[in-house]
Amino acid sequence: MQIEALLQRLDKGGCPSPSQSTLALTELLQQNDAGIADAAKLIRVDPVLTAKIIKIANSALYGKSRRVMAIEEALMRIGLKVVVPLALGLTLASKTFSTPPNFDLRGFWAGSLLRAIAMHALAARTDEWPAADVFTVGLLCEIGSLFMACTAPAEAAALASQNLPTAALLDQEKVRFGFDHRQLSAALLRHWRVPENIVLALESHRNIADARSGVERARRLRTLRAIVEDGRNIASWVLTGASAQSITLLQSAAKSWWFSDARFERMISEIIAEWEEIAGIFDQTVSPDLLQKLEVLRETLITGRLNSQPSVPGPILLVSNQTRDLDLLQQTLKPEGYNVIQAGSADDAIVLLYQKAPRIIILDWDMLGITGAELCVRWRREFGPRVYLLVLADTHNGDCTAEALEAGANDIISKPPSGNMLVAKLAIAAQMVTFIARLENSCTDLTHKNQSLQYLASKDVLTGLANRRGAQEFLSENWRHAIRHQHPLSCIMLDIDYFKQVNDEHGHDVGDRVLQALGGLLLENSRSGDLVARVGGEEFLILCPQSDELKASLYAERLCQEAAQMQGDFPPITLSAGVAQMQPDMENPEALLRAADQALLLAKRRGRSQIIIASTQRNPR
């Protein structure tokens, strides 16, 4: 089968398709004179897409800039070349259709979003590629596997059942179809007229070897390929499970980006925070177990670093542009068991400092092109006390010795160095850096334990939702935001009717399943920016920033209807709800909760299975 033949089958159904407004947008942007006003006019035809694009522009993907409210502002922030693939992802992810057997559609989009967010985080730290462009590459780079499963379900299922490694899977797809799913991804995006630079990014592994691309372009493509592969590794680790080898690969990847382990761990923390927010915009939910696995990844990286205590404190970096001095130092240190690396310039040294993380540096004070004092000051400012700077200098010059110590050097050794003296000074250096490393690890371990305790303290164990403490922290923050920006803030209190009867008649294990199912339903139907929490035995709270009580009551009504239709190995349930909006006379966040709680109490007194708005005390149904 040729790709062109498969593309012709897409219009015959069975596969998700872009919305008409998205297709019209792709046509519009083929025109050289297309502008933001033209694109905004087309997007407004689809109010749902409009709202999602504005939410994306206000999300963590674009930092903490001023909040935009209009689609024109959102397009200016996102950029027209990015909005087409972004709109494709938003519309395709929201499509409901009959998926083929053995294809996990929910897992596919969860992995796509996680991969895109991870790639965005990497790109933001490298400044080689626009992070927003890279996000769309990550979102759509595996879309071919979805369409391959839709158009050839039997063949795709047969390949999926073999659980092949990626490289072997791609080879087998070429044997069966004549192309692999990554080639199909690129062909699909060309079919939808996505900007060519995005498509070429998907094909970066093929373009790197093109001699015509030039050295600089080839280097940037290598960077992009590394971003794509490491984003895939992170997503694969979370979705398919961990192994010691995959952990090692991730740690190696971090070092290849000049990331310290701690910086890589912070990046994972950012991904955890962003995943749920971005998933909500794409009409997807991230199950608590997947978030927990990403948290486990972060903890595993931290634990691995804390437990790694080498007998010798890492490599020793020799910095000199004098070949004779470097050779002499190598001959002295290698027999003593030291791992020695060397740099002939300040630029080479800074690369090795990030990639190899040496703790001990022997610096030639008489470097050509830059003074030893400049390097000492720079490195001490950047790395603090965690590196030990041993300066190789003419100790007969008293001014040189004083200048080196004032610049941040830990010690001085005369040139040419005595072997015994050098080894003795390095033994002192090793003791010092080992002590500081253990102190750092102790502080990091304590911080990590505190973060873990804070995370656990804000989560409900049974449902994975926020608990009362987590809800109060969220409410306090949004209360201040609502006052500052004069935005509405509402909350919904929900209670399962006659829940005690469920426990008494069916047992607490069935009651727990009801709570878990309801928690999942509330989370799945929650809106981006809202918080869902379990705050009591059968009581749930939804905090709705930038929503007035009317919108919140309609939202509550939809949730109550969905809950009444839940099916599972538990009896049917109904909900009662109280809705309240922040009012000028409310002194604090607790007043808002009390108002919603009183409205809920009134709903139960009036016979349950109804919604009461606190300010009106009337039933909106």
C-alpha positions in Angstrom: 0.0 0.0 0.0 1.2 3.5 -0.8 0.7 6.4 1.6 -1.3 8.2 -1.1 -3.8 5.3 -1.3 -4.2 5.3 2.5 -4.8 9.1 2.5 -7.6 8.7 0.0 -9.4 6.4 2.4 -9.5 9.0 5.2 -12.7 10.6 3.9 -14.6 7.3 4.0 -15.0 7.4 7.8 -13.6 5.4 10.6 -11.0 8.0 11.5 -11.2 11.3 13.4 -11.0 14.3 11.1 -10.2 17.9 11.6 -13.1 20.3 12.1 -14.3 22.4 9.1 -13.0 25.6 10.8 -9.6 24.0 11.1 -9.5 22.9 7.5 -10.6 26.4 6.4 -7.9 27.9 8.6 -5.2 25.8 6.8 -6.5 27.0 3.5 -6.5 30.6 4.6 -2.9 30.5 5.8 -1.7 29.2 2.4 -2.3 32.8 1.3 0.6 35.2 1.6 -1.6 38.1 2.7 -3.5 36.2 5.4 -3.4 38.0 8.7 -4.5 37.6 12.3 -7.8 39.3 11.7 -8.7 36.8 8.9 -7.6 33.8 11.1 -9.6 35.1 14.1 -12.7 35.5 12.0 -12.5 31.9 10.9 -11.8 30.5 14.3 -14.7 32.4 15.9 -17.0 30.2 13.8 -16.2 27.4 16.2 -16.7 28.8 19.8 -15.3 25.7 21.4 -12.0 25.9 19.4 -11.9 29.7 20.2 -12.1 29.1 23.9 -9.5 26.4 23.8 -7.0 28.5 21.8 -7.4 31.3 24.3 -6.9 28.9 27.2 -3.7 27.5 25.5 -2.4 31.1 25.1 -3.0 31.7 28.9 -1.5 28.3 29.9 1.9 27.5 31.3 3.1 26.8 27.8 3.4 30.6 27.3 4.6 31.6 30.7 3.0 33.9 33.2 2.3 36.7 30.8 -0.7 39.1 31.0 -3.9 37.2 30.6 -5.4 37.5 27.1 -9.2 37.5 26.6 -9.6 37.9 22.8 -8.8 35.4 20.1 -6.7 38.1 18.3 -4.5 38.5 21.3 -4.2 34.7 21.6 -3.1 34.4 18.0 -0.5 37.1 18.4 0.9 35.2 21.4 0.8 31.8 19.8 1.7 32.8 16.2 -0.1 31.9 13.0 2.4 29.2 11.9 1.8 27.3 15.2 -2.0 27.7 15.4 -2.8 25.3 12.5 -1.1 22.2 14.0 -2.3 23.3 17.5 -5.9 23.5 16.2 -5.5 20.1 14.5 -4.4 18.6 17.8 -7.3 20.2 19.7 -10.0 19.1 17.3 -8.6 15.5 16.8 -8.2 14.9 20.5 -11.8 15.9 21.1 -13.3 13.6 18.5 -15.2 10.5 19.6 -15.2 7.5 17.3 -15.1 3.8 17.4 -11.5 2.8 18.1 -10.2 -0.5 16.8 -9.5 -3.4 19.2 -6.3 -3.3 21.2 -5.8 0.5 20.5 -5.8 2.6 23.7 -7.1 5.9 22.5 -7.0 7.5 25.9 -3.5 6.3 26.4 -2.5 7.5 23.0 -3.6 11.1 23.7 -2.2 11.0 27.3 1.2 10.0 25.8 0.9 12.6 23.1 0.3 15.4 25.5 3.0 14.2 28.0 5.5 13.9 25.1 4.6 17.4 23.9 4.9 19.0 27.3 8.3 17.2 27.9 9.6 18.3 24.6 8.4 21.9 25.2 10.3 21.9 28.6 13.5 20.7 26.9 13.2 23.2 24.0 12.6 26.0 26.5 16.0 25.2 28.1 18.0 24.9 24.9 16.9 28.0 23.0 17.6 26.2 19.7 14.0 25.8 18.6 10.9 27.8 19.5 9.3 25.9 22.3 5.8 26.4 21.0 6.7 24.8 17.6 8.3 21.9 19.4 5.1 21.4 21.5 3.1 20.8 18.3 5.7 18.5 16.9 5.5 16.4 20.1 1.7 16.5 20.0 1.4 15.2 16.4 4.6 13.2 15.7 2.9 9.9 16.4 -0.5 10.7 14.8 0.3 8.2 12.1 -0.1 5.3 14.5 -3.7 6.3 15.2 -4.7 6.6 11.6 -2.8 3.4 10.7 -4.9 1.6 13.4 -8.1 3.2 12.0 -7.5 2.4 8.3 -5.9 -1.1 8.7 -7.1 -2.3 12.1 -6.3 -6.0 11.7 -2.7 -5.4 10.5 -2.0 -2.7 13.1 -3.5 -5.0 15.9 -1.3 -7.9 14.8 1.8 -5.7 15.0 0.7 -4.2 18.4 0.3 -7.6 19.9 4.0 -8.4 19.3 5.1 -5.6 21.7 8.1 -4.8 19.5 10.7 -2.2 20.3 10.2 1.0 18.4 12.9 0.4 15.8 11.6 -3.2 15.1 8.0 -1.9 14.9 9.0 0.7 12.3 10.7 -2.0 10.2 7.8 -4.3 10.4 5.3 -1.5 9.4 7.4 -0.8 6.3 7.3 -4.5 5.4 3.5 -4.7 5.8 2.4 -1.3 4.6 5.4 0.1 2.6 5.8 2.9 5.1 6.0 3.4 8.9 3.7 5.3 11.1 6.1 8.2 11.5 6.3 8.6 7.7 2.5 8.5 7.7 2.5 11.3 10.4 4.4 13.6 8.1 2.2 12.7 5.1 -0.9 13.4 7.1 0.3 16.9 8.1 1.2 17.7 4.5 -2.2 16.4 3.5 -3.7 19.0 6.0 -1.3 21.7 4.7 0.5 22.1 8.0 3.5 24.5 7.6 6.4 22.7 6.1 8.9 23.5 8.9 6.7 21.5 11.3 6.6 18.6 8.9 10.4 18.7 8.4 10.8 18.7 12.1 9.0 15.3 12.2 11.4 14.0 9.6 14.5 15.4 11.3 16.0 11.9 11.5 16.0 11.7 7.7 17.3 15.2 7.0 20.3 15.2 9.3 22.4 13.2 6.8 21.6 15.6 4.0 24.9 17.3 3.1 23.0 20.1 1.4 21.4 21.1 4.7 24.6 22.8 5.9 26.5 22.4 9.1 24.4 24.8 11.2 21.1 23.3 10.0 22.4 19.8 10.6 23.4 20.7 14.1 20.0 22.2 14.9 18.2 19.1 13.5 20.4 16.9 15.7 19.2 19.0 18.7 15.6 18.6 17.6 16.0 14.8 17.1 17.4 14.6 20.6 14.4 16.6 22.0 12.0 14.4 20.2 13.6 11.1 21.4 14.0 12.3 25.0 10.3 13.4 25.0 9.3 10.0 23.7 11.5 8.4 26.4 9.8 10.3 29.2 6.3 9.5 27.9 7.2 5.9 27.3 8.6 5.6 30.9 5.4 6.8 32.4 2.9 4.9 30.1 4.6 1.6 29.8 6.5 1.2 33.0 10.1 1.6 34.2 13.2 -0.4 34.1 16.7 0.2 35.4 17.9 0.7 31.8 15.3 3.3 31.0 16.2 5.2 34.2 19.9 5.2 33.1 18.9 6.4 29.6 16.9 9.3 31.1 19.8 10.3 33.4 22.2 10.1 30.4 19.8 12.3 28.4 19.8 14.8 31.2 23.6 15.0 31.1 23.6 15.4 27.3 21.6 18.6 27.8 24.1 19.9 30.3 21.4 19.5 32.9 22.4 18.7 36.5 20.4 16.0 38.0 18.6 18.5 40.2 17.7 20.7 37.2 16.3 17.6 35.4 14.3 16.8 38.5 12.9 20.4 38.5 11.9 19.9 34.9 10.0 16.8 35.7 8.2 18.7 38.5 7.1 21.3 36.0 5.8 18.6 33.6 3.8 17.2 36.4 2.2 20.6 37.2 1.5 21.3 33.5 0.2 17.9 32.4 -3.2 18.1 34.1 -3.8 21.7 33.0 -3.0 21.1 29.4 -4.9 17.8 29.3 -8.1 19.6 30.4 -7.9 22.0 27.5 -7.6 19.0 25.1 -10.8 17.4 26.7 -8.6 14.7 28.2 -8.1 13.6 31.8 -4.9 12.4 33.3 -5.6 9.5 35.7 -4.1 9.8 39.2 -2.0 6.6 38.6 -0.2 8.2 35.6 0.5 11.4 37.6 1.8 9.2 40.4 4.1 7.3 38.0 5.6 10.6 36.8 6.1 11.6 40.5 7.8 8.2 41.0 10.1 9.0 38.1 11.1 12.3 39.8 11.6 10.4 43.1 13.6 7.7 41.4 15.9 10.3 39.9 16.3 12.0 43.3 16.9 8.7 45.1 19.4 7.6 42.6 21.4 10.8 43.0 21.2 10.7 46.8 22.4 7.1 46.9 25.3 7.7 44.5 28.4 8.3 46.7 31.5 7.6 44.6 34.7 6.7 46.4 36.5 9.3 44.4 34.5 12.6 44.1 34.0 12.4 40.3 36.5 13.4 37.6 39.2 16.0 38.1 39.1 18.7 35.4 42.5 20.1 34.2 42.2 23.5 32.5 45.3 24.6 30.6 46.4 25.5 27.1 49.9 24.3 27.9 50.2 20.8 26.5 53.3 20.0 28.6 51.6 20.9 31.9 48.6 18.8 31.0 50.7 15.8 30.2 52.6 16.1 33.4 49.5 16.4 35.5 48.0 13.4 33.7 51.1 11.3 34.4 50.9 12.2 38.1 47.2 11.7 38.7 46.2 8.7 36.7 48.4 6.2 38.7 46.6 7.5 41.8 43.3 6.3 40.5 41.8 9.7 39.5 39.6 10.0 36.5 41.1 13.0 34.7 39.5 15.1 32.0 41.1 18.1 30.4 40.1 21.3 28.6 42.4 23.5 26.5 40.2 26.6 26.8 37.6 28.3 29.0 34.8 27.4 26.6 35.8 23.8 26.6 36.0 23.8 30.4 32.4 25.2 30.8 31.0 22.4 28.5 32.7 19.8 30.6 31.6 21.4 33.9 28.0 20.9 32.8 28.4 17.5 31.1 30.7 15.7 33.5 30.0 17.7 36.7 33.6 17.6 38.1 33.9 18.8 41.7 37.7 19.5 41.6 39.3 21.8 39.1 43.0 22.4 38.6 43.3 25.7 36.8 46.4 27.1 35.1 46.6 30.7 36.3 48.4 31.8 33.1 45.7 30.8 30.6 46.1 32.5 27.3 43.2 34.9 26.3 41.7 35.0 29.8 43.1 35.5 33.3 42.9 32.9 36.0 41.2 35.5 38.2 38.4 36.0 35.7 37.7 32.2 35.6 37.8 31.8 39.3 35.4 34.7 39.9 33.0 33.3 37.1 33.0 29.7 38.3 32.7 30.6 42.0 29.8 32.8 41.2 28.1 30.1 39.1 28.8 27.0 41.1 29.4 28.3 44.6 31.3 26.2 47.1 30.4 22.9 45.4 33.6 23.1 43.2 37.1 23.1 44.6 39.4 25.4 42.7 43.1 24.5 42.9 45.2 27.1 41.0 48.5 26.1 39.4 50.7 29.2 39.5 54.1 30.7 40.3 53.9 30.8 44.1 57.1 32.9 44.3 54.8 35.8 43.2 53.0 36.8 46.4 50.6 39.1 44.5 49.5 36.2 42.3 48.8 34.1 45.4 46.7 36.8 47.1 44.9 37.6 43.9 44.0 33.9 43.3 42.6 33.5 46.9 40.6 36.7 46.6 39.1 35.6 43.3 37.8 32.4 44.9 40.5 29.8 44.6 40.6 27.3 47.5 44.3 26.6 47.3 47.5 27.3 45.3 50.1 24.8 44.1 53.4 25.9 42.6 54.4 25.4 39.0 55.8 22.9 38.0 53.9 20.8 40.7 55.6 18.3 42.9 53.8 14.9 42.6 53.6 14.3 46.3 52.4 17.8 47.1 49.7 17.6 44.3 48.4 14.3 45.6 48.3 15.6 49.2 46.4 18.7 48.2 44.0 16.7 46.1 43.3 14.4 49.1 42.3 17.5 51.1 40.2 18.7 48.1 38.5 15.3 48.0 37.6 15.4 51.6 36.1 18.9 51.2 34.0 18.2 48.1 32.7 14.9 49.6 31.6 16.7 52.8 29.8 19.4 50.8 28.2 16.8 48.5 26.9 14.9 51.5 25.6 18.2 53.0 23.9 19.0 49.7 22.3 15.6 49.5 21.1 15.8 53.0 19.5 19.2 52.3 18.0 17.9 49.0 16.7 14.7 50.7 15.0 16.8 53.4 13.5 19.1 50.8 12.3 16.1 48.8 10.7 14.5 51.8 9.0 17.7 52.7 7.7 18.0 49.1 6.5 14.4 49.2 4.7 15.0 52.5 3.1 18.2 51.2 2.0 16.3 48.0 0.5 13.5 50.1 -1.0 15.9 52.6 -3.0 17.6 49.8 -4.3 14.5 48.1 -7.2 12.2 49.0 -5.9 8.6 49.0 -9.0 6.9 47.8 -10.0 9.1 44.8 -6.7 10.8 44.0 -8.5 14.2 44.1 -7.4 17.1 46.2 -8.4 16.9 49.8 -9.7 19.6 52.1 -6.2 21.0 52.7 -5.4 21.1 49.0 -8.8 22.8 48.3 -8.2 25.4 50.9 -4.7 26.3 49.4 -6.3 26.6 46.0 -9.2 28.6 47.2 -6.9 31.0 49.1 -4.8 31.7 46.1 -7.8 32.2 43.8 -9.6 34.3 46.4 -6.7 36.8 46.3 -6.6 36.7 42.5 -10.4 37.3 42.2 -10.1 40.4 44.5 -7.1 41.8 42.6 -8.6 41.3 39.1 -12.3 41.7 40.0 -13.1 38.2 38.6 -16.0 36.1 39.8 -15.3 33.0 41.9 -17.8 30.3 42.6 -17.9 26.9 44.3 -20.1 23.8 44.3 -20.7 21.5 47.2 -21.9 18.0 46.2 -23.1 15.3 48.4 -24.1 11.7 47.5 -27.8 11.1 48.6 -28.4 8.4 51.1 -24.8 7.2 50.9 -25.0 5.6 54.3 -27.6 3.2 52.9 -25.1 2.2 50.2 -22.5 1.3 52.9 -25.0 -0.5 55.1 -26.7 -2.5 52.4 -23.8 -3.3 50.0 -20.7 -2.9 52.2 -18.0 -0.3 52.5 -16.0 -1.8 49.6 -19.0 -1.0 47.3 -19.2 2.4 48.9 -15.5 3.0 48.1 -16.1 2.1 44.4 -18.9 4.6 44.3 -16.6 7.3 45.6 -13.9 6.4 43.2 -16.2 6.3 40.2 -17.8 9.7 41.2 -14.3 11.2 41.7 -13.3 10.0 38.3 -16.4 11.3 36.7 -16.1 14.8 38.3 -12.4 15.0 37.3 -13.2 13.9 33.7 -15.9 16.5 33.4 -14.1 19.3 35.1 -13.0 22.3 33.3 -9.5 23.6 32.8 -8.7 25.8 35.8 -11.2 24.3 38.2 -10.3 22.2 41.2 -12.2 19.0 42.2 -11.7 17.8 45.8 -13.1 15.3 48.2 -13.6 17.2 51.5 -15.6 14.7 53.5 -16.8 11.1 53.5 -19.2 11.5 50.6 -18.9 15.2 50.1 -17.1 16.8 47.1 -16.1 20.4 46.4 -15.5 22.0 43.0 -13.9 25.4 43.0 -14.6 27.4 39.8 -12.5 30.5 39.2 -13.9 33.1 36.8 -17.3 31.6 36.9 -20.4 33.2 38.3 -23.1 31.3 40.2 -25.4 30.8 37.2 -22.6 29.2 35.2 -21.6 27.1 38.2 -25.2 26.0 38.8 -25.5 24.9 35.1 -22.2 23.1 35.5 -23.5 21.4 38.7 -26.7 20.3 37.0 -24.7 18.7 34.2 -22.6 16.8 36.7 -25.6 15.6 38.7 -27.1 14.3 35.5 -23.9 12.5 34.5 -23.6 11.0 38.0 -27.2 9.7 37.9 -26.3 7.8 34.7 -23.1 6.2 36.0 -23.0 2.5 35.6 -20.7 -0.1 37.3 -20.6 -2.7 40.0 -22.4 -0.5 42.4 -26.0 0.8 42.9 -27.2 4.0 41.1 -26.8 7.3 42.9 -28.1 10.8 42.9 -26.4 14.0 44.1 -27.5 17.1 46.0 -25.6 20.4 45.4 -25.2 23.8 46.9 -23.7 26.6 44.7 -22.3 29.9 46.0 -20.5 32.9 44.5 -18.0 35.2 46.2 -19.8 38.3 47.4 -18.5 41.7 48.4 -19.6 41.2 52.0 -17.7 37.9 52.4 -14.7 38.5 54.7 -12.7 35.5 53.8 -12.7 32.3 51.7 -14.3 30.3 54.5 -17.4 32.4 54.1 -17.8 31.2 50.5 -17.5 27.6 51.6 -20.1 28.2 54.4 -22.5 29.7 51.9 -22.2 26.7 49.6 -22.4 24.3 52.5 -25.6 26.0 53.8 -27.1 25.8 50.3 -26.3 22.1 50.1 -27.9 21.5 53.5 -31.1 23.3 52.3 -31.1 21.0 49.2 -31.0 17.9 51.4 -33.7 19.3 53.7 -36.0 19.9 50.7 -35.8 16.2 49.6 -32.3 15.8 48.0 -31.5 15.3 44.3 -31.6 19.0 43.7 -29.4 22.1 43.4 -29.7 25.2 45.5 -28.0 28.6 44.7 -27.0 30.3 47.9 -27.8 33.9 46.9 -31.4 33.1 45.7 -32.3 30.0 47.7 -34.3 28.7 44.8 -34.1 25.5 42.8 -32.7 26.2 39.2 -34.2 23.0 37.8 
